[in-house]
Amino acid sequence: MISLPKAGEATEETKADAAEHTEPADEAKRADPADEAERADPDAAGPRSGEKRSVWKAWFQAARPSFYIATLAPLTLGFTAAGKFSGEYDWPFFLLILLACLLVHMAANLANDLFDHLQGVDAGPGRIGGSRVIQEGKISPRALALALVVLYSLALALAFVVVRHSKVEALWPLIIFAALSSFFYVAPPIKYGHRALGELFVFLNMGLIMTAGTFLALCGRWDGRIIALALPLAFMVAGILYYQSLPEIDADLAAGKRTLANLLGKTRAAFLFLLWWPLVWLLMINLWFAGLAAWPALLGPATAPLHLMACRRVKAAGDGDWLELDLHGHLVRKLYLINGLILIAAAALGG
């Protein structure tokens, strides 16, 4: 008769089999003390992956890369014109210039957040300016200040490389003016962005200086035609900043921040926006008449529907709250992107 083991009782064979399967597991546990330490103290293993992702997202939010097209377009126009006029396209050197300018652009965004916070401009209801990372508790003012030191230091180091490689010492005044302008946009004591001068300095820096400076660095010589090519783009990028100021026209005024829009008042500010992009298109068409750009320069007015949509939003806001205009800022950024590409293509094919 075959006897079966009682419940809870194991045979010699099952005991041996169990030992065979449990011993490796015990050895694995003994072989990985790091797991035991992590279970005893989860923080000893460093930040969790979720926390790391949230940190990266916070810095991505602060950097505001969706606006970097305002740097990419003028540099690409300068690069295109330099290649067209000289017959040489130095891609590695252009990418170095691009990296330096993007570092300054990111630093300008962080400085904007930091100094507007320190001056109380971004506090209170009805404020949508900046990235809001400080107000949302994602990044501390101290961390932003340290990041500014790092970014400007890296940009300065790259500037030395650019000037040395190009052998054009005349680049230094342009570099210094642009760097200081990016910092003192809202930083005291100058804070020209609070004195209705934001559009003017953006026109100069992110329109004329970036385009002409890139051309000068790549070509090693000056050519007045680059200013004519840069002029429409300068108005385009200033137009982005101008529209950005419209949603906070009342809040900026209440906070003591003077902008071109609140200096004009809502009626005249809306009228100026109505005229802004037709002026850009006239300048582009003039380049074609002057023989500096090819037929794509005539395509600018084809983007008029985007402009008219934005104008209708401004008109509908009337004398009421303009805060909701921020939801339609993408229309102006699309205008800039499409017309910027048109201008670059016209420069590449013409001249």
C-alpha positions in Angstrom: 0.0 0.0 0.0 1.2 3.4 -0.9 1.0 5.9 2.0 0.5 9.6 1.3 2.1 12.3 3.5 -0.2 13.9 6.0 -1.3 17.5 5.6 1.6 19.9 6.5 4.1 17.0 6.3 6.7 16.7 3.6 8.6 13.6 2.3 12.4 13.5 2.2 12.2 14.0 -1.6 10.0 17.1 -1.4 12.2 18.5 1.4 15.3 18.1 -0.8 13.5 19.6 -3.8 12.4 22.6 -1.7 15.9 23.1 -0.4 17.2 23.0 -3.9 14.9 25.8 -5.0 15.1 28.0 -2.0 18.9 28.0 -1.6 19.6 30.0 -4.8 17.0 32.6 -3.7 18.6 32.9 -0.3 22.0 33.3 -2.0 20.6 36.0 -4.3 19.3 37.9 -1.3 22.6 37.7 0.4 24.4 38.8 -2.8 22.5 42.0 -3.2 22.9 44.1 0.0 22.0 47.3 -2.0 18.4 46.1 -2.3 18.3 45.7 1.5 19.7 49.2 2.0 17.2 50.7 -0.5 14.3 49.0 1.3 15.6 50.2 4.7 16.1 53.8 3.4 14.5 54.6 0.0 16.1 58.0 -0.1 19.6 56.5 0.0 19.2 55.4 -3.6 18.8 59.1 -4.8 15.8 60.9 -6.3 13.2 58.7 -7.8 12.7 58.7 -11.6 9.4 60.6 -11.2 11.1 63.3 -9.2 13.9 63.6 -11.8 11.3 64.0 -14.5 9.5 66.7 -12.6 12.8 68.6 -12.2 13.5 68.4 -15.9 9.9 69.5 -16.7 10.3 72.5 -14.4 13.5 73.7 -16.1 12.0 73.0 -19.5 9.0 75.2 -18.5 11.4 77.9 -17.3 13.5 77.8 -20.5 10.4 78.4 -22.7 11.8 76.7 -25.8 8.7 77.4 -27.9 10.1 81.0 -28.2 13.5 79.9 -29.4 12.3 80.3 -33.0 12.9 84.0 -32.3 16.6 83.2 -32.1 16.7 80.5 -34.8 15.1 82.6 -37.6 17.5 85.6 -37.6 20.6 83.4 -37.2 19.4 81.2 -40.1 18.8 84.3 -42.2 22.3 85.6 -41.5 23.8 82.2 -42.3 21.8 82.0 -45.6 22.8 85.4 -46.7 26.5 84.8 -45.8 26.5 81.6 -47.8 24.7 83.3 -50.7 27.2 86.3 -50.8 30.4 84.3 -50.1 29.6 80.9 -51.7 30.6 79.1 -48.5 28.3 77.5 -45.9 30.3 76.8 -42.7 27.8 74.6 -40.8 29.9 73.7 -37.7 30.7 77.4 -37.1 27.1 78.3 -37.5 26.0 75.7 -35.0 28.5 77.1 -32.5 27.0 80.6 -33.0 23.5 79.1 -32.6 24.4 77.4 -29.4 25.9 80.6 -27.9 22.8 82.6 -28.8 20.4 80.0 -27.5 22.3 80.1 -24.1 21.8 83.8 -24.0 18.1 83.5 -24.9 17.5 80.9 -22.2 19.4 83.2 -19.7 17.2 86.1 -20.7 14.0 84.0 -20.0 15.3 83.0 -16.6 16.4 86.6 -15.8 12.9 87.8 -16.7 11.3 85.3 -14.3 13.7 86.1 -11.5 13.7 89.9 -11.5 9.9 90.2 -12.2 9.4 88.0 -9.2 11.8 90.0 -7.0 10.0 93.2 -8.0 6.6 91.7 -7.4 5.5 92.2 -11.1 4.3 88.6 -11.5 2.4 88.4 -8.2 -1.3 88.8 -7.7 -4.3 88.0 -9.8 -4.5 88.4 -13.5 -0.8 87.7 -14.0 0.2 85.2 -16.7 3.7 86.6 -17.7 6.8 84.5 -17.5 7.0 80.8 -17.0 5.5 80.9 -13.4 8.0 78.3 -12.1 8.7 80.5 -9.0 5.1 81.2 -8.3 4.3 77.5 -8.7 7.1 76.5 -6.3 8.9 74.4 -8.9 12.3 76.3 -8.9 13.6 78.7 -6.3 14.9 82.2 -7.0 18.4 81.1 -5.8 18.5 78.2 -8.3 17.5 80.6 -11.1 20.3 83.0 -10.1 22.9 80.2 -10.1 21.6 79.0 -13.5 22.1 82.6 -14.9 25.7 82.6 -13.8 26.3 79.3 -15.5 24.5 80.2 -18.8 26.2 83.6 -19.2 29.6 82.1 -18.4 29.2 79.4 -21.0 27.9 82.0 -23.6 30.9 84.3 -22.9 33.3 81.4 -23.3 31.7 80.6 -26.7 31.8 84.3 -27.7 35.6 84.2 -27.3 35.7 81.2 -29.6 33.5 82.8 -32.2 35.5 86.1 -32.3 38.8 84.2 -32.4 37.6 81.9 -35.2 36.1 84.7 -37.3 39.0 87.2 -36.6 36.4 90.0 -36.5 37.0 92.1 -33.4 34.2 94.3 -34.4 31.8 91.6 -33.1 32.6 92.5 -29.5 30.4 95.6 -29.3 27.5 93.7 -30.8 28.0 90.8 -28.4 28.3 93.0 -25.3 25.3 95.1 -26.2 23.1 92.1 -26.9 24.2 90.2 -23.7 23.6 93.3 -21.4 20.3 93.9 -23.1 19.2 90.4 -22.5 20.0 90.8 -18.7 18.7 94.3 -18.1 15.3 93.7 -19.9 13.7 93.6 -16.4 16.8 93.7 -14.1 17.3 96.9 -12.2 18.4 99.6 -12.4 17.8 99.8 -16.2 14.8 97.4 -16.7 14.0 98.9 -20.0 11.2 96.4 -20.5 9.3 98.3 -17.9 9.9 101.6 -19.7 8.0 100.8 -22.9 11.3 100.0 -24.7 11.0 96.3 -25.0 9.9 96.2 -28.6 12.8 98.6 -29.6 15.5 96.5 -28.0 14.1 93.2 -29.3 13.9 94.9 -32.8 17.6 95.7 -32.5 18.9 92.6 -30.7 16.9 89.7 -32.1 16.3 91.3 -35.5 19.3 93.4 -36.7 22.2 92.4 -34.4 21.6 88.6 -34.5 21.2 88.6 -38.3 24.0 91.0 -39.1 26.3 89.6 -36.4 25.9 86.1 -37.8 26.6 87.3 -41.3 29.7 89.3 -40.1 31.1 86.3 -38.2 30.7 83.9 -41.1 31.7 86.3 -43.9 34.4 88.2 -42.1 33.3 91.4 -43.8 30.5 93.9 -43.8 27.7 94.2 -46.4 24.9 96.8 -46.0 22.5 94.5 -47.8 22.2 92.4 -44.7 20.4 95.2 -42.8 17.8 95.4 -45.6 17.2 91.7 -45.3 17.0 91.8 -41.5 14.6 94.7 -41.3 11.3 92.7 -42.0 12.5 90.0 -39.5 13.2 92.6 -36.9 9.6 93.9 -37.1 8.4 90.3 -37.0 10.1 89.4 -33.7 9.2 92.8 -32.1 5.6 91.9 -33.2 5.7 88.8 -31.1 6.7 90.7 -28.0 4.1 93.4 -28.7 1.3 90.9 -28.9 2.5 89.2 -25.7 2.0 92.5 -23.9 -1.6 92.9 -24.9 -3.2 90.3 -22.6 -1.6 92.0 -19.5 -2.2 95.5 -20.7 -4.2 96.4 -17.5 -2.2 94.2 -15.1 1.1 95.7 -16.3 -0.2 99.2 -15.8 -1.5 98.4 -12.3 1.9 96.9 -11.4 3.8 100.1 -12.6 5.2 98.3 -15.7 5.0 100.6 -18.7 4.7 98.9 -22.1 4.2 100.3 -25.6 0.7 98.8 -25.5 -0.5 100.4 -22.2 1.2 103.6 -23.2 -0.9 103.8 -26.3 -4.1 102.6 -24.6 -6.4 99.9 -25.9 -7.9 101.6 -28.9 -4.5 102.8 -30.4 -2.8 99.6 -29.3 -5.3 97.5 -31.3 -4.9 99.8 -34.3 -1.1 99.5 -34.2 -1.4 95.7 -34.2 -3.7 95.9 -37.2 -0.9 97.8 -39.1 2.0 95.8 -37.9 2.0 92.8 -40.2 1.0 94.6 -43.4 4.2 96.7 -42.8 6.2 93.5 -42.6 4.8 92.3 -45.9 5.5 95.7 -47.6 9.1 95.5 -46.5 9.4 91.9 -47.9 7.9 92.9 -51.2 10.3 95.9 -51.4 13.2 93.4 -51.1 11.9 91.7 -54.3 11.6 95.1 -56.1 15.2 95.9 -55.0 16.5 92.6 -56.3 17.7 91.5 -52.9 15.1 88.6 -52.6 13.5 86.2 -54.9 9.8 85.7 -55.7 8.9 84.0 -52.3 9.1 87.5 -50.7 5.8 88.1 -52.5 4.0 85.4 -50.5 3.9 87.1 -47.2 0.3 88.5 -47.7 -0.9 84.9 -48.1 -0.6 84.6 -44.3 -3.1 87.5 -43.8 -5.9 85.1 -42.6 -3.8 84.4 -39.4 -3.4 88.1 -38.8 -7.0 88.9 -39.4 -8.0 86.1 -36.9 -5.8 87.7 -34.3 -7.2 91.2 -35.1 -10.7 89.9 -34.7 -9.8 88.5 -31.2 -8.4 91.9 -30.2 -11.4 93.8 -31.6 -13.8 91.4 -29.8 -12.1 92.1 -26.5 -13.0 95.8 -26.9 -12.5 97.8 -23.7 -13.0 94.7 -21.5 -10.5 92.3 -20.1 -7.8 91.4 -22.6 -6.4 88.5 -20.6 -8.0 85.8 -22.9 -5.9 87.2 -25.8 -3.1 85.1 -24.4 -4.9 82.0 -25.7 -4.4 83.2 -29.3 -0.7 84.1 -29.1 -0.1 81.0 -31.2 -1.5 82.9 -34.2 1.3 85.5 -34.0 4.0 82.9 -33.5 2.7 81.1 -36.6 2.8 84.4 -38.5 6.5 84.8 -37.4 7.4 81.2 -38.3 5.8 81.1 -41.7 6.9 84.6 -42.8 10.4 84.0 -41.4 10.7 80.9 -43.5 9.4 82.8 -46.5 12.0 85.5 -46.0 14.9 82.9 -45.6 13.8 81.1 -48.8 13.6 84.4 -50.7 17.1 85.3 -49.5 18.5 81.9 -50.5 17.0 82.1 -54.0 17.6 85.8 -54.8 20.3 88.4 -54.4 
